[in-house]
Amino acid sequence: MSTKRTYKQAAIMLQDGFITTAIAAEAMGVNVSTVYRWVKTGQIVGTRVGRSWYVRVEDLVEKHASSPTIQQRLRELLHPEEPAEE
């Protein structure tokens, strides 16, 4: 797969509500290996594009529905232009 095609697919993934495992780990406050483990065990859906893995933000929201802090971080990732709730 060419690099140009990989970048294009990665951009599409981000537009479709997917984020990289590194961004997911940072938002969730966990190590990247934890996110990979969630994908491997089927707790969340992961998709590989080139050498990078992407996960659906909605899966992370569902997985951590009981944590308002994580919910807010994930909402900010999905909709960075919206003002924060007070």
C-alpha positions, 0 to 999 in steps of 0.5 A: 500500500502506498504512503499517499493512499495510507494517509488518505485512508487515515484522514477518512478514519479520523473523519468517521469517528475513529482515533489512533490508539495513542490518542485513545490511550491519552484521552482515557488515561491508560497505556497504549498497550491497554488499548491494544489489549481491549482491541485484541479481546474484542472489548472495542473495535480496532481497524488497522490502516497501514502501520497504525491502529484506529479505534472508534470513539463511540466504543470508548464512550460506551466502555466508560459510560460511568466516568464523566471525566473520560466522557468529557475528554472523548466528547472533546475529541469528537467535537473540539469546536463545541464549547465546554459544558459548565 
